[in-house]
Amino acid sequence: MKRALVIQHMDHDHPGRFTDWFAEDGIVPDFVRVFAGEEVPSLDPYDLMFVLGGEQDTWQEDKFPYLAMEKAAIREWVWDRAKPYFGVCLGHQLLATALGGEVGMAEKGEVGIFQVELNDAPQFAGISKTQTVMEWHHAEVKRVPQSGTVLASSPLCAVQSLGIDNHALSTQFHCEFSPQTVAGWSSLPNYVAALERQNGAGAYTRLKEECFPLMPEMAKNTRIVWENFKKLSGLA
């Protein structure tokens, strides 16, 4: 049995469709709620680090002091130990900054359904180079770190995916979002309100109706990426 260290930055956030795959692959997740004061434990027992999104910005260490602890753990995991890492949204941005890259505010945030273009990378072998994805971010990677490779981009965001050798992969887009994830927002007024601030009244209903028919294809393609990642990173 393998173990995954899952770092959470918000209540009710989780690895979405990856949670099912953890179970299928014999990976037990341990959740660390850094935003609630929990500290990152010793990394020794873990085989995978999975870092989720959040409303925090990578440069807000004064407001969120745990970000410094988290970046140190990511740096040790990815650079010193060279072990499998998967990050989404804030987890993508933290990977960049932990290794010496730069993150800043995007000229225009992306919230909703967008298209990204994948590079010819082994992490994305077996899927179309144009992918429909779900986005929810207002910051972005401005400069990739040393040894980092840009794996995907879009007209509004130049670094939609980042690779560190073959053992670390991150996406600005939310490849973890599942039907259960989106359905759960209906009981979280702050999530619905945030969507409406960005995209107007009724934004949640519109996004739900747009994304649900797309979810089976998103799941199929993300599963291929997961399988590629496991083989390339040595997690499999």
VEXDREN-624389 format. One line per field, with one value per residue: residue number from 0; residue in three letters; x, y, z of N, C-alpha, C in turn. Coordinates in pm, whole numbers, plus 32768, in hexadecimal, padded with zeros to 4 digits. Layout:
n c(NUM;...)
res c(ALA;...)
npx c(X;...)
npy c(Y;...)
npz c(Z;...)
capx c(X;...)
capy c(Y;...)
capz c(Z;...)
cpx c(X;...)
cpy c(Y;...)
cpz c(Z;...)
//
This chain:
n c(0;1;2;3;4;5;6;7;8;9;10;11;12;13;14;15;16;17;18;19;20;21;22;23;24;25;26;27;28;29;30;31;32;33;34;35;36;37;38;39;40;41;42;43;44;45;46;47;48;49;50;51;52;53;54;55;56;57;58;59;60;61;62;63;64;65;66;67;68;69;70;71;72;73;74;75;76;77;78;79;80;81;82;83;84;85;86;87;88;89;90;91;92;93;94;95;96;97;98;99;100;101;102;103;104;105;106;107;108;109;110;111;112;113;114;115;116;117;118;119;120;121;122;123;124;125;126;127;128;129;130;131;132;133;134;135;136;137;138;139;140;141;142;143;144;145;146;147;148;149;150;151;152;153;154;155;156;157;158;159;160;161;162;163;164;165;166;167;168;169;170;171;172;173;174;175;176;177;178;179;180;181;182;183;184;185;186;187;188;189;190;191;192;193;194;195;196;197;198;199;200;201;202;203;204;205;206;207;208;209;210;211;212;213;214;215;216;217;218;219;220;221;222;223;224;225;226;227;228;229;230;231;232;233;234;235)
res c(MET;LYS;ARG;ALA;LEU;VAL;ILE;GLN;HIS;MET;ASP;HIS;ASP;HIS;PRO;GLY;ARG;PHE;THR;ASP;TRP;PHE;ALA;GLU;ASP;GLY;ILE;VAL;PRO;ASP;PHE;VAL;ARG;VAL;PHE;ALA;GLY;GLU;GLU;VAL;PRO;SER;LEU;ASP;PRO;TYR;ASP;LEU;MET;PHE;VAL;LEU;GLY;GLY;GLU;GLN;ASP;THR;TRP;GLN;GLU;ASP;LYS;PHE;PRO;TYR;LEU;ALA;MET;GLU;LYS;ALA;ALA;ILE;ARG;GLU;TRP;VAL;TRP;ASP;ARG;ALA;LYS;PRO;TYR;PHE;GLY;VAL;CYS;LEU;GLY;HIS;GLN;LEU;LEU;ALA;THR;ALA;LEU;GLY;GLY;GLU;VAL;GLY;MET;ALA;GLU;LYS;GLY;GLU;VAL;GLY;ILE;PHE;GLN;VAL;GLU;LEU;ASN;ASP;ALA;PRO;GLN;PHE;ALA;GLY;ILE;SER;LYS;THR;GLN;THR;VAL;MET;GLU;TRP;HIS;HIS;ALA;GLU;VAL;LYS;ARG;VAL;PRO;GLN;SER;GLY;THR;VAL;LEU;ALA;SER;SER;PRO;LEU;CYS;ALA;VAL;GLN;SER;LEU;GLY;ILE;ASP;ASN;HIS;ALA;LEU;SER;THR;GLN;PHE;HIS;CYS;GLU;PHE;SER;PRO;GLN;THR;VAL;ALA;GLY;TRP;SER;SER;LEU;PRO;ASN;TYR;VAL;ALA;ALA;LEU;GLU;ARG;GLN;ASN;GLY;ALA;GLY;ALA;TYR;THR;ARG;LEU;LYS;GLU;GLU;CYS;PHE;PRO;LEU;MET;PRO;GLU;MET;ALA;LYS;ASN;THR;ARG;ILE;VAL;TRP;GLU;ASN;PHE;LYS;LYS;LEU;SER;GLY;LEU;ALA)
npx c(8054;803B;807C;7FEB;8034;7F5D;7F2B;7E61;7DB7;7CC9;7B83;7AB4;7B2F;7BC6;7C71;7BC5;7B71;7C5D;7C61;7BCC;7C75;7D59;7CFB;7CCF;7DD4;7E54;7EAA;7EB9;7E2F;7EAE;7E38;7E97;7E46;7EB3;7E5D;7DC5;7E72;7EFF;8031;8125;817F;8291;8332;837E;82D5;824C;81DD;817B;813E;802F;7FAE;7EB8;7DCF;7D7B;7D0C;7DDA;7EFE;8043;8105;80B5;8126;8139;8031;7FD7;8088;80CA;8101;8212;827D;8205;826F;837A;8362;830A;83E5;84AD;843A;8420;8514;85EE;85AC;853B;843D;82F0;8210;80DF;802D;7F1F;7E94;7EB9;7F73;800D;807B;8108;81C8;8266;82C7;8344;8424;84B4;843F;8355;8224;8103;7FF6;7EFF;7EC4;7DC1;7CD6;7C71;7B47;7A7B;7A22;7B22;7C13;7D42;7E8D;7F53;80AA;8196;81C6;8231;8191;8094;805B;7F91;7EA1;7DCE;7E65;7DE5;7D27;7BFB;7BBE;7B8A;7B9E;7C0E;7C8F;7D5B;7E5B;7FA1;80B0;81CC;82DA;8392;842B;8587;85E8;84E3;83D7;82FC;81C7;80CB;7FEC;7F24;7E59;7E2F;7ED5;801B;80A1;8018;8045;8143;8279;8369;8484;8432;839F;82FA;81CA;80EA;7FB7;7F1B;7E0F;7CDF;7CF4;7C99;7B90;7A4F;7906;7891;7924;78D3;77BE;77B9;77EB;76F7;769A;773F;7744;7807;78AB;77F9;77B9;78B4;78D7;7808;7856;7928;78C0;77B8;7652;75B5;768D;76F1;762D;7635;773E;773D;7683;770A;77FB;77C1;7773;786D;790F;7939;79F5;7AC5;7B0C;7B62;7C45;7CE3;7D15;7DC0;7E9B;7EDF;7F2A;8008;80A8;80D7;8179;8256;82B9;8302;824F;819C)
npy c(7F89;80DA;8235;8379;84CD;85C7;8715;880D;8943;89BC;899F;8887;8845;875C;8641;85FA;854D;84BD;8443;8356;82C8;82B3;81F6;8117;80E5;809B;8163;821A;8340;8446;855F;86B0;87CD;88EA;89EF;89F1;89E5;88F8;8846;87F7;86AA;85C3;8562;8466;8375;8376;8349;83E4;853B;8610;873B;8823;8923;8A7D;8BAF;8C50;8D17;8CDE;8D8C;8DEE;8DCE;8E5A;8E7B;8D76;8CB1;8BA0;8B64;8B7F;8AA3;89DB;8A01;89C5;88B5;8853;8892;87F1;86F6;86EA;8745;86EE;85E5;8586;8512;8491;858E;8641;8757;8844;896E;8A51;89A0;8973;8A71;8A8F;89C8;8A3A;8B2A;8AC4;8A50;8B1F;8BB4;8CAC;8D44;8E01;8EF6;8EAD;8F3E;8F24;8E6F;8D12;8C72;8B6F;8AB7;8A65;8A59;89A6;897E;886A;8814;874A;8666;8556;8531;856B;84B7;8404;8490;8591;86BC;87AB;8810;881B;88C1;88FE;8A2D;8AFF;8C02;8D23;8D6E;8D22;8C59;8D0A;8CF5;8BD9;8AE3;8A87;896E;893A;88EB;8967;88DE;8902;89FB;8B29;8C25;8CED;8CAB;8C5C;8B8B;8A79;897C;88CF;8829;8777;86DE;858A;854D;8605;86AD;87AB;8864;898C;8996;88F7;87C4;8708;8730;86A7;861A;85FB;86B4;87AE;87A1;87A9;88B3;8931;892F;89DC;8B13;8BE0;8B91;8B99;8CAA;8D18;8CC4;8D54;8E5B;8E69;8E1A;8E70;8E7A;8D40;8CA8;8BB6;8AF4;8B02;8AB1;89AD;892F;8945;88BB;87B5;8700;86E8;8662;853F;851D;85C1;8531;843E;848F;8504;8428;8397;8444;842C;831C;8326;83D3;833A;8269;82F7;8381;82BE;8269;819F)
npz c(8000;7FA4;8004;7FFD;8027;8054;8023;809F;806A;8097;812C;80E3;7FF7;7F18;7E7B;7DAA;7C84;7C8B;7D80;7D6F;7CC9;7D64;7E1F;7D78;7D2C;7E10;7EC1;7FE1;8059;8128;81C7;81E8;8287;8254;8265;8345;8413;8428;8417;831C;8311;835D;8234;81F9;81FC;8109;7FB4;7EEB;7EAC;7EAF;7E55;7E92;7E13;7E69;7F0E;7F56;7F08;7E81;7EDB;7FCD;80D3;81C2;8210;8207;82A9;829E;8198;8164;81EE;8159;8057;808C;80C6;7FD0;7F31;7FA5;7F6F;7E55;7DE4;7E8E;7ED8;7DEE;7DB1;7D5B;7CFF;7CF2;7C91;7CA3;7C25;7D1D;7D86;7CA6;7C7E;7D6E;7D54;7C8A;7D0A;7DEC;7D85;7D20;7C55;7BD2;7C31;7BE2;7BD2;7AE1;799F;794D;79F5;79FA;7A06;79F1;78C9;77EC;76DB;76B3;7632;7602;7622;7569;7628;76F8;77D5;777F;76BE;75DB;75E3;7557;74D7;74FD;7604;76C2;77EA;794D;79F8;7B06;7B6E;7BC5;7BD2;7B47;7AC3;7A83;7A4A;7A06;7ADA;7B10;7A58;7A1C;7939;7847;7808;77A2;771C;76F6;764E;7711;77E1;780A;7884;78B8;790A;79BB;79C3;7A81;7A3F;7A25;7AFF;7B7D;7B4F;7AF3;7ADC;7A6D;7A37;7AB1;7AC3;7B70;7BB3;7BD1;7B7E;7C7C;7D11;7CA2;7CCA;7DDD;7E19;7E22;7F23;7FA2;7FEA;7FD6;7F03;7E2A;7E30;7DF5;7CED;7C77;7CA2;7BF4;7AF6;7AE3;7B33;7B6A;7B1C;7B85;7B43;7A2B;79F8;7A60;79B5;78C6;78F1;7947;786E;77F9;78A6;789D;77C8;7821;7908;7898;7801;78C8;7964;78BD;78BF;79CF;79D7;792F;79C5;7AAE;7A4C;79DD;7ABB;7B6B;7C26;7BF1)
capx c(8000;8085;803B;7FF3;8024;7F07;7F2D;7DE6;7DBC;7C40;7B1E;7A64;7B7B;7BF9;7CAC;7B61;7B74;7CD7;7C48;7BA6;7CEB;7DAC;7CC5;7CE9;7E64;7E8B;7EEA;7E67;7E52;7EAC;7E19;7ED0;7DFE;7F13;7E13;7D8A;7EDC;7F46;80B7;814F;81C8;8307;8314;83B6;827B;81F5;8205;8146;810B;7FC6;7F92;7E3B;7DC1;7D50;7CFB;7E54;7F62;80C2;815A;8074;815C;811B;7FA5;7FCA;8112;80E0;8131;82A3;8290;81D9;82D3;83F1;8344;8307;846F;84F0;83FE;8435;85A1;864B;8584;8512;83CF;827A;81C4;8076;7FF0;7EB8;7E76;7F1D;7FDD;8060;80C5;8166;8239;82BD;830B;8399;84A0;84F8;83F5;830D;8193;80C7;7F6B;7EE7;7E83;7D33;7CC0;7C21;7AE8;7A19;7A51;7B81;7C62;7DD3;7EDA;7FBB;8124;81B3;820B;8207;8127;8014;8053;7F15;7E2A;7DD0;7EB7;7D89;7CD3;7B9B;7BDD;7B4C;7BFF;7BDF;7D09;7D75;7EED;7FDB;8142;8208;835F;83A1;84A5;85F6;85C7;8456;83B1;8270;818A;804C;7FD5;7EA6;7E67;7E2E;7F33;8089;80D1;7FA4;8077;81D2;82BA;83F2;84B0;83BB;8361;829E;816E;8084;7F5F;7ED0;7D82;7CB2;7CDB;7C60;7B01;79F8;787A;7877;795D;787E;773D;77CB;77EA;766E;7686;77A9;771F;787B;78D8;7799;77CA;7931;78BC;77B1;78A6;797C;7879;7731;75E7;759A;7709;7701;75D3;7668;77B8;7714;7643;776F;7869;779A;7780;78FA;7957;796D;7A6E;7B2E;7B37;7BAD;7CC8;7D32;7D41;7E36;7F0A;7F03;7F74;808B;80F4;8103;81E8;82C9;82ED;8328;81E9;815C)
capy c(8000;8158;82A3;83FD;8542;8626;8795;8857;89D2;89EC;893D;8841;882B;86D3;861F;85DE;84C9;8475;83F5;82D0;8284;828C;817B;80AC;80CD;8077;81D8;8250;83CD;848B;85EB;8712;884C;894F;8A6B;89E3;89DE;8879;8850;878D;8647;8589;8531;83E0;8304;8390;8326;844A;85B8;8648;87BE;8857;89B2;8ACE;8C3D;8C94;8D31;8CA7;8DF4;8E21;8D88;8EA7;8E5E;8CE4;8C86;8B13;8B55;8B6B;8A17;8988;8A0C;897A;8826;8836;8898;8776;8683;86E8;8755;869C;8558;8566;84B1;84B8;8604;866F;87D0;8883;89FB;8A84;893C;898E;8AED;8A77;897D;8A9A;8B86;8A77;8A2D;8B96;8BF9;8D24;8D46;8E86;8F00;8EA0;8FB1;8F04;8DEC;8CB0;8C2B;8B2F;8A55;8A9F;89FD;89AD;8935;8819;87FF;86BE;8636;84CD;8535;8578;8457;83B8;84E4;85FF;872E;8814;87DA;8870;88B1;895A;8A8A;8B5C;8C42;8DAF;8D7B;8CC4;8C4F;8D6B;8CC4;8B4F;8AD0;8A3B;88E4;892E;88E8;8988;886C;892A;8A8C;8B58;8CB2;8D44;8C7B;8C1C;8B13;8A2E;8901;88D6;87AC;8776;865A;8536;8526;866C;86DF;8802;88A4;8A00;8971;889B;873F;86B2;8749;863B;863E;8607;8733;881E;8793;87D0;8945;8961;893D;8A34;8B98;8C34;8B6A;8BCF;8D3B;8D39;8CB4;8DC0;8ED5;8E65;8E05;8EA4;8E2D;8CC0;8C6F;8B2A;8AA2;8AFE;8A60;8922;88FB;893E;885E;872A;86AA;86DB;861B;84BA;852B;85F3;84C3;83DE;84C5;8515;83A2;8377;8494;83ED;82A2;8351;840B;82CE;8222;834F;83AC;824B;824C;8120)
capz c(8000;7F9D;804A;7FBF;807C;800D;8069;8087;808B;80AC;8155;807E;7F7E;7F17;7DF8;7D44;7C41;7CB0;7DF9;7D42;7C90;7DD7;7E56;7D18;7D22;7E92;7EFC;804D;806D;81A9;81AB;8243;8279;827F;8280;83CB;8475;8428;83DE;82C1;8361;831D;81AD;81E8;81DE;8096;7F2C;7E92;7EE4;7E5B;7E90;7E5A;7DFD;7EDB;7EF6;7F7B;7EA1;7EAD;7F17;8047;8148;823B;8233;8215;82C5;827D;810E;8167;8214;80EA;7FEC;80B7;80B6;7F40;7F01;7FD2;7F2D;7DC3;7DC0;7EDC;7ED3;7D64;7DBB;7D0D;7D2B;7C99;7CC7;7C51;7C3E;7D7B;7D8D;7C30;7C97;7DDB;7D1C;7C45;7D65;7E48;7D3F;7CF1;7BED;7BFB;7C1C;7BF3;7BA8;7A52;7962;7950;7A33;79B1;7A5B;799A;7867;778E;768B;76C1;75CD;7640;75D6;7549;76A0;771B;783B;773C;7650;75D0;75E3;74F6;7501;7528;766E;7708;7878;79AB;7A33;7B6E;7BA2;7BA4;7BCD;7AE8;7AC1;7A28;7A24;7A33;7B28;7AD7;7A35;79FC;78AC;782E;77C3;7765;7721;76BD;762A;7786;7848;77C2;78CA;78E7;7949;79D6;79E5;7AB7;7A13;7A0F;7B7E;7BAE;7AEA;7B2C;7A7B;7A9A;7A2E;7B19;7A8B;7BD8;7BC4;7BA6;7B93;7D0B;7D3C;7C77;7D0E;7E69;7E29;7E39;7FB3;7FD4;7FB9;7FB4;7E7E;7DCA;7E2F;7DAE;7C5E;7C48;7C9E;7B7D;7A77;7AE5;7B71;7B29;7AE6;7BAC;7AF3;79A1;79F4;7A77;793B;785C;790B;795F;77F7;77D4;790E;7879;7776;787B;795E;7847;77DF;7942;798E;786B;78F6;7A4E;79BA;78FC;7A35;7B06;7A0D;79CD;7B3D;7BBA;7C8A;7BCE)
cpx c(8058;8037;8053;7FE1;7FD8;7EFF;7EB3;7DF5;7D33;7BE9;7AD8;7AAF;7BBC;7C2E;7C47;7B6D;7BF2;7CC1;7C20;7C1F;7D4E;7D7D;7CE2;7D7C;7EA4;7ED8;7E8C;7E8F;7E4C;7E9F;7E54;7E90;7E59;7ECC;7DD4;7DF4;7F25;7FCC;80D2;81A3;824B;82DF;833B;8350;8236;8235;81DD;8121;80A8;7F98;7F1E;7E3E;7D96;7D47;7D78;7EA9;7FEB;8119;8124;80A5;8143;808E;7F90;8055;812F;8110;81C7;82C4;8270;823E;8352;83DB;8343;8394;84BB;84BD;8427;84C8;85FB;862C;855E;84A5;8352;8229;815A;8034;7F89;7EA1;7EDC;7F8F;803D;80B8;812B;81DE;829B;830B;8368;8421;84E3;84B6;83AB;827A;8162;8037;7F63;7EAA;7DEC;7D23;7C6B;7BC9;7A7B;7A5B;7AAA;7BC8;7CF6;7E13;7F4D;8035;8137;8208;81DB;8199;809C;8007;7FCC;7E97;7E3D;7E1F;7E62;7D27;7C74;7BA9;7B8B;7BB8;7BBC;7C5B;7D12;7E0A;7F22;8072;8177;8291;836E;8425;8511;85CB;8534;843D;831D;8234;8105;803C;7F4C;7EB6;7E6F;7E98;7FA1;80B8;8058;7FCC;810F;8206;8345;8427;8434;836D;82FF;824C;8107;8033;7F1F;7E3B;7D61;7C8E;7C9C;7BC8;7AB0;7967;7858;78AE;78FE;77F6;7747;77CA;7760;7651;76F1;778F;7795;78B2;787C;77A8;7848;791F;7869;77F9;78F8;792A;77E6;76CB;75CC;7614;7718;76AA;7606;76E4;7796;76DB;76A5;77D2;783C;77A2;7810;7948;7988;79EE;7AE2;7B65;7B8D;7C3A;7D20;7D64;7DBD;7EAF;7F3A;7F55;7FFF;80E4;812A;817D;8265;830A;8321;82C4;81A8;81B1)
cpy c(807D;81C5;8326;8468;85AA;86A7;87E7;88E8;8A0C;897A;8903;8829;87A1;86B1;85F3;8553;847A;841E;8366;8282;825F;8204;8104;8085;80AA;80E6;8213;82E2;83F8;8520;8646;8799;88BC;89D0;8A69;89D1;8959;8887;87DC;8729;861E;854D;849E;8374;830C;836C;8390;84C5;85F2;86CA;87FF;88EE;89FC;8B61;8C8D;8CB2;8D0C;8D0C;8E26;8DDB;8DD4;8E89;8DCB;8CA9;8BF6;8AFF;8B40;8ADB;89BB;898B;89BF;88E4;87FE;8833;881A;86FC;8679;86F0;86F4;8607;8529;84FB;84E6;8528;8625;86E7;8809;8911;8A38;8A21;8946;8A08;8ADC;8A26;89DD;8AF0;8B3D;8A5B;8AA6;8BDE;8C71;8D18;8DD4;8E84;8EF4;8F20;8F9F;8E79;8D93;8C66;8BF2;8AC9;8A9A;8A30;8A12;8958;88ED;8810;8769;8683;85AB;84C9;8538;851C;8411;840A;8557;8675;87A7;87D9;8844;8855;8915;89AD;8ADA;8B9B;8CD3;8DCF;8D12;8CC1;8CAE;8D3E;8C38;8B3F;8A87;89A8;88D0;8932;8909;891A;888E;89C0;8AAB;8BEB;8D0F;8D20;8C2A;8B9A;8ACC;89A8;8909;884C;87C4;86EA;8605;8519;858D;86A4;8737;8841;891F;89E3;8902;8814;86E1;86C2;86D7;8669;8650;868A;87A5;8818;87C2;8866;897B;8976;8995;8AC1;8BEF;8C11;8BA6;8C66;8D64;8D2C;8D28;8E47;8EDC;8E69;8E2D;8E45;8DAD;8C79;8BDB;8ACF;8A95;8AA5;89CD;88E5;88EE;88CD;87CD;86D3;8690;8681;858F;84C1;8561;8584;8460;8410;84D9;848F;8377;83C4;8457;836E;82C2;8381;839C;8285;8279;8371;8338;8227;81C4;80AB)
cpz c(8000;7FE6;7FFF;8029;802A;805E;803D;80B6;80A9;80DF;80DA;7FFB;7F88;7E8C;7D8E;7D0A;7C62;7D2B;7DD6;7D10;7CFD;7E0D;7DFB;7D17;7DA8;7ED3;7F65;8063;80FE;818D;8215;8225;82AB;82A5;830C;8437;847B;83E1;8380;8312;831D;8297;819B;81C2;8156;8011;7EC7;7EE3;7E7E;7E9B;7E46;7E47;7E7A;7EB5;7F16;7EFE;7ED7;7EF7;7F9E;80C5;81C9;826D;8251;822E;829F;81ED;8109;818B;819F;8077;800F;80A5;8024;7F07;7F28;7F84;7E9B;7D9F;7E0B;7ED0;7E48;7D61;7D77;7D4F;7CC4;7CDB;7C69;7C83;7C9F;7D8B;7D18;7C49;7D08;7DAE;7CDA;7CA7;7DC5;7E09;7CFF;7C7E;7C25;7BD6;7C34;7BC5;7B0F;7A1C;7960;798A;79DB;7A16;7A00;7940;7801;7740;76A9;7655;7612;75E5;75BC;75B8;76C2;7784;77FC;76C3;7652;75D5;757F;752D;7526;758C;76A6;779D;78CA;79F1;7AA3;7BAE;7B73;7BA7;7B6E;7AF6;7A57;79F6;7A5C;7A7E;7AD8;7ACB;7A16;7966;78A0;77D8;7780;7776;76E8;769A;76A2;77EE;7805;7802;7908;7926;7950;79F8;7A1D;7AA0;79F7;7A8F;7BB5;7B3B;7B2F;7ABC;7ABA;7A99;7A93;7ADD;7AF1;7BE5;7B87;7BB0;7C27;7D43;7D1F;7CBC;7D9F;7E80;7E46;7ECD;7FF4;7FA0;7F92;7F2B;7E14;7DBE;7DE4;7D17;7C29;7C46;7C1E;7AFC;7A78;7B22;7B22;7AF6;7B0A;7B56;7A63;7997;7A05;79F7;78C8;7874;7918;78E2;77CE;7832;78E6;7828;77CB;78D2;7911;782A;7859;7975;793E;789F;7979;7A37;7985;796E;7A8F;7ACC;7A08;7A53;7B92;7C26;7C71;7BFD)
//
